Amino acid sequence: MDDWLDREIDIAAFPDTRLGTRFRSLLKSFTERMGNPVPFACQDWAATKAAYRFFDNPRIDEATILSGHFAATRSRFAATSGLVRVLHDTTEFSYHRAHPELIGKTSETFVGRDKKGRPQKRTVCGLLMHSSLVVSPEGVPLGLSAVKFWTRKKFKGTNALNRSVNPTRMPIEGKESYRWIENVRQSTDLLTEPQRCLHIADREGDIYELFSTAKEIDTHFLIRTCVDRMAGEDDTVAAIMTKTKVVGIHRVKTKDKTRNDCVAELQVKYCRMTIYPPLGKQKRYPSLELMVIHAYEENPPAERERIDWKLLTDLPVENFQEAVEKLDWYGQRWKIETFHKILKSGCKAEEAKLRTAERLICLLSVYCIVSWRIFWLCMVNRADPVAPADLVLCDTEIQILRHLMPAVIKGKDKPAVSACLNAVARLGGYLSRRSDPPPGNMILWRGFKRLIDIHLGFALGKNVGN
C-alpha cells in the first residue's frame, strides 16, 4: 500500500506540505474502504472534518491532486515499448440536490407529458468529466494522462443552440468539444513521445480540428467517424467507400441482447483518400490524406444491434491484416468505459453528498486514482499472469493468502500474480470454475476489501501478542 501511494502522490505539488500529507491519508482511506461515504472511509470525526476541509480548500484542485499520478503514468509509459493507446471519452455524473445551482446542469431528460400532451422535461444536476486513459500494447492501463471537469450554469438543448448559431462556422475554441483537443495536446505533452501515441475515440471525437491538431503535433489517431465529409474530387467519404471492394471477412466475438456469446462476421474494406475540412473552415485548416476503414455486417441477426464501424486514421493500411489490426485497436476503446464503470459502481461516485461542484471535483479526482488502481490489478493479471506476486501485494498479504487458501497458492516459492489474485478474487466470491472467465474488477474490489480487513486483524493480533 505504502509503495504505490508514494508513486501516485507528488506532495511537492501541493501549496502546503500538510495538504499533501492529508491527501496521502485520504487516498489510503478511500482505497481501503472503496465505495463507502466519506465518514465511513475516514472512520472518526476528526479525520472526516479534515477531509471536508481538504475538499473545500480553494488552493486544491484536480490538477494538484492528479499531478503525482500523471507523473507516474509518464514513468510507466517510458518503461513500455511500441505504440501505446490513449483512450478518450466523456462521462456524466448525476446528483439529486435541494440546491442544484451549486453544482450545475448537464442535460435534460423527458419525464412525461402534461394534461395537454405537451412534453415535460427535467434538467439534470451534475458534472461532466472528459478523461484520457493510457493503455499499453498488452492492454494494461498505465494511468490517466489528462482529465477535464466542467458543468453548465446555463443549459440549452442542441436544437435551441442551432437556431442561434451555425455550429459548423463557430470556432472550436468556443465549443465544449474543444476539450478533446486540449486532452490530446496535454496527453502528448505529458508522454513526450508523440510518435508512440495512438489517440482513440468514438464518434464524439469525430472533429476535423482534432485531426489537424494531431497532424500538427506529429502524433497518431484512430477515430470512429459519423460525419460524411467531402473527399476526393467533388465526392464524399460514403460515396467513395460504396465503390470500394471488400477485401476480406473478419470474425469477432460479441454478445447478443441476452448476454450470450456469438460471432459477428464483418466485411472489411479500406481506402486512402483526401479529406477536406468543413465549409467555412477551409481557409483555416488544410486537407488531410487519411485512411478510411469500413467494417460492417451485411446480414445482422435480430438478437443484437448491427456492427458498423467506419474509422479514420493517419496510420498506413496496406493489406487486410493491417486493417484488422486497426479494428482490434479500436476495440480496446471499451476499456475507458470500464474505467468509468468502476468510478460509478465501485467508488459510487454518484452517491457522494458534497454540495458544491468544486468539492465534488476534488473528490472525483481522488476516486480516479483509486479506480485506476483496481482496473490495473485486474488487467495485469490477464496480461502477465506469471509476473511475481510482490508486484501487487506485500509479503504479509501473500502470507495471509497462502494460509487462507493453500490449495490455490501452493509450495513455498514466491507465487505468481495470477495465483494470488485468484485467491483475492475468491475472497470476493469468485468461484474459479474451469469455464469461468478471469476475475473482473468488482470481484477483485470485494476481495481486496476483505483482504485489507484480514490484514488489519492480523496486524492487531500480532501487536497484542507482543
N, C-alpha and C positions, 0 to 999 in steps of 0.2 A: 504494500500500500504506500509506504513512505517513498519508495524509489520512484514509482510512476507519478506520484503527486509532485515531487520535486522536478520531474521532467516537464510537467504541464503547467508550471507556475513560474512567472517571472516577477518575483517580489520587487525587483528594482523598478518595474514599470509603474508601480503604484506611487502616488504622490507622498505617501507616508508608509514607512516600513510596517507599522502596526496594522494598516489596512491590508497589506499583503499577507501578514500572518493570520489575520482574521479570515481572509479569503481561503487560505490553505485549510483552516479548520472547518470552514463551511463546505468546501469541496469534499473533504473526507467524510463529513457527516451525511451529505446528500448521497455519496457513493455507498456508504454502509447501510443507509436507510432509504434507498431509492424508491420513489413512488409515494412517499409519505409527506404530509404537510410540514411546513417549517417548524412548528413547535415539537412535533414528534421527532423530526430529524435532529433538532438541537438538544432535546431531552430535558432541559431545565429553563427557567425563566430568564436567567442572566444571559445564557447563550442565545436564546430566542430574541431577546431585546437587542442584543448586539448584532444579530443577523438583520433585523428590521432596520437598524440604524445604518448598517452597511449598504443595504439596497436603497436607502433613502439619501445616501451621501451624494451631493451634487458633483463631487470630484471623481466619482466612479461611473464608468460607462462600459459598454460592451467591448470597446477596443482595449481598454485597460485589462478587463477580466480575461479576454481571449489572447492577449499578446504572447503569453508564455506558450499556450497551445499552438499558436501559429508558428512560433519558433521551433517547437518540437516537430510539427508537421514538416517544416523545411528540412530538418535533420533527417527524419525518416525518408523523405523524398531523395535526399542526397545519397542515402545508403542503398537505393534501388538502382536498377538499370533498365533501359528500354523506354518505350512510350508509355507514359503514365496518364491515366484518365482523370480529368477534372469534371465532376458531375455537377450540374447547376439545376436548381429548381426552387420554386416558391411554395410555401405552405402558409396556412392561416390558423390562428389561434382565436377561438371564440370564447367570450365570457358573458356572464349574466351579472349586471351591476345595477344598483339603485341610481348611480350617477355615471352613466356611460360616457359622458363628455370628458371625464378624467382619463379615459383610455383612448377613445376614438372609435371610428367606424371602419368596417372592412367591406361590407357588401349589403345587398338587400335580398330578402327571401320572400317568396309568395306564401301567404298564410291562409288564403281563402278569399271568399267574395262577400260583399255586403248584401243587404236585402235587395238592392237594385242591380245586383250582378256585377258590380264594379270590382276589379281585383284589389285586394288589400295586401300591402307589403310591410315587412318589419325590417328595420335597419339593424344589422348585426354589429354588436360591440366587440372589438378585439384588436389584434395586432397581426401584421404580416411579416414574414421572415423569408429572405432570399439567401440561400446558403450554397456554398461550393465545397464539395467533398472530394478529396484527393484519394484515388484508389490505385493500388499497384497493378502491374500486369497480371499478377496471380489472383487478383480480386480482393486483396486485403485493404481495408480503409486505413489510410495513413494519417488522416486527420482533416480538419477544416482549414481552408486557405482564405476564406472570406465569408463574412456574414453581414447582412444589412437588415435592420428592423425599421419599420415605419408604420404609420397609422394615418387615417384620414380624418381631419377635423370637419370637413365638408364632403359629402358623398353625392356624386351624380352618376346615374346609370350611363352605359355606353351610348345608348340611343340619344339621350339628352345631350351628351357631350358632342356627338356628331352633328347635332343641329346648330351648335355654336362655333365649331372649329373643324377644319378639314384635317383629320389625323395624319394623312399622308404628307401634308405640307408643313406640319408642325415640327420644329427642331426636336431631335431626340432628347436633348438636354432638358426639355420641359415636360417629358413624359415619365411615368413610373417605370416604363420598360428600360430606362437608362441604367437601372440597377444591374441589368445583365452585362452591359459594357463595363460598368465600374468593377463588378466582381471578376470579369475576365482579366482586366488590367491588374487588379490587386493580386489575384492568384498568380498571374505570370510574373509579376514583380517579386512576389514572395519566394517563389520557387527558383527564380534566377536562371532557369534553362528553358527558354520558350520553345525550342525545337523538340524538347522531350514532353511537352504538354499537349494533350488532346482534349479540348473542351467539348463536352457532350451535353445536349439539351433537347427537350421535347419541342412541340410546335410553338410553345410560348416564346421560345428563343429564336424563332424564325424572323430575325431582324437584320435588314441589309447593313445597317450601321455596325452591327456586331461582326459581320463578315469582313467589312473594311477595316475594323479595329484589329481583328486577328491578323489580317494581312500586314497591317502597319507595324505591329509589334512582333511579327515573324513567329507566330505560333499557329497551331492547327486546330481545326474544329470539325465536328460531326453532328449535324443538327437535322432533326426531322422537320421538313418543310410543310406548310399548309397554304402558302401563297403561290398562285400560278403566275410566276414572274415572266417578264419579257426575256426572251433568249434567242440567240441566233439572228437571222435576217427576218425581221417582222414576224416572229413566231413566239410561242410560249413554251415553257418547260413541259407542260402536259401534252401539247401537240407533238413535240419532238419525241417524248417518251412513248407516245402511242405508236409512232412509226419504228421505234427501236425493237429489235428482235430479242426474244427471251434466250438467255444463254445457258440456263440450267434450272434444276429444281432443288430447292433447299428444304430439308425436313427439320422442323423444330418441335420440341416437346412443349406442350402447353396444357391448360386445364379448361374444362368447359364450365358452364354455369353452376353445376353441382359439385365442382372441385375435383372431378375425376380426371385422371391423366388421359391425354390424347395427343395425336401427332398432326401438325399442320404442314401441308405441302405448299411452299411458297415458290412462285415463279419469279425468277430474278433476271433483271436487265439493268444495264448501266450505260451511260453516255456522257462524254465530256462536252461541255458547251459554254458559251459566253453568256453570263447572267448580267442583266442591266439593272441599275438602281431604279426606284420608283420615279414616276413623273414628278417634276418639281424638285427633285434632288439630284438630277443627273449632272448638274454643274458642280456640285459639291463632292460627289463620290464617283470613282471610276468604275467601269465594268470589270468583272472578275471572271477568270477561267476556272470553273468548278466542275466537279464530278457529281452527277446525279445517279443515285442507286434506287431502283424501284423494286420492292419485294411485296407480292400480293397473292392472295388466294383467289383462284378463279371460281371455284365452287365451294364456298364455305358451308359447313354444316349448320343446322338450325340451333344446335345446342350452345353456341357461343358466337361472339361478335367476329366479324371478318377481320383478319390481319391485313393491313395495307400500309406499308411504310414507304415513304419517299424521302430519302436522305440527301442532304447536301454536304459535301466535304471538299477541302482543298487537297486532300491526300490522293495520290495516284491510284487508279484501279486498272490493271492491265488484263485481268482474267477473272474467271468465275470464282476461283478460290479467294482472291483478294476482295471481291465483292462480299462473299460470305463472311470473311474476316471482319469487315466493317459492320455487317449486320450483327455479329456476335458482340462487337464492342458496344454498339448502341444498346443491345440487350442488357448491358451492365448498368444502364441508367436507372434501373429499378432499385439499385442499392441505395440511392439517396431517398427514395420513397420509404425504404425500410428504416433508414435513419430517422426520418420524420415520424414514422410509426412508433419507434422506441421513445422519442420525445413525448408523444402524446399518450401512449398506452403504458409505457414503462415508468417514465418520470411523472406522468399525469399532469403535464404542463397546463392543461386547460382547467384543472381543478384548483389552481393557485388562487388565493384570496387577496393578494396585494391589490391596492385600489387605484394606482396610477400607472400610466404607460411606462414611465421611467423606471419604476421599481420592478415591474414585470420584465422589462428588457434585461435588467441585471440578473434576475432570477433565471430567465431563459438562457442567458449566456452560460451560467453555471451548469444548467441542465444539458447544454450542448456538449460539454466536455464529458459529463457522466454518460450520456447516450453514445458518444463515440467509443468510449471505453468498453461498453457492453457489446457494441457491434464489432469492435476489433477482436474481442475474445472469441466471439462466435466464428468469425471468418478466418482467424489464424489457425483455428482448429481444423478447418476444411482445407486451407491452402498448404499447410505444412504440419501434418499430424505427427510426424516423427521428431519435431523440434523438442528440445529439453523442456520439462515442465516448469523449471525455475524461470522461464521466460515470462510466465504469467502468475506464478504462485511462489510464496516464500517457503522455506524449509519446514516451518511449523505446520503450515496448511497442507503440504504434501504428507507430512507425518500423520496428521489427523485423518486425511482421506485414506491413507494406507491402513490405518487402524479401523476405520469405519467400513471400508469395502476392500478387504484383502483379495476377494475374487476378481476385482477389476484392476487393482494395482498390485501386480504380482512381483515377487523377487525383492531383493534388497538394492538392486541397481537403481540409479536415477531414472524415474519413469519418463515416458514421452508425454507431450502435452495432450494428445488425444485421449490417453487413459485417464489422466487427472480431470480433464474437462468432462469426460463421460461420467466420472464419479460425481462431479459437481452437478451435472445435469440430473443424475438420479436423485440427488437431494431435492431437486426441484420438481420431481415427478416424471422424469424421463424413463421409459420402460426398457429401452435399449434392445428391442427385438430385432431380429435379422432384417425384417422388411422395413424397419423404421428409418427415416432419413436422419442425417446428423442433427444433434440438438440445435434448436433455434434460440433466438435472442431472449424471449420471455422465459423459456425453461432455464437457461443459464442464469438469468437475472434472479429467478426464485431460488435456484440452487446456491448462488453466491450469498444471498441474504441469509440463508440457513448456515452456510459455512462461516460467515462472519460472526454470527451469534455463537456457534460452537467454539470458534477460535477465542472469543471473548471469555466464555465459560472456562476454557482450558487455561487461559492466562490467569484468570481469577483463582482457579483451583490451585495452580502452581504457586501463586503468591501466598495463598492461605497455608499451603503445606510447608512453605519456608518460614 
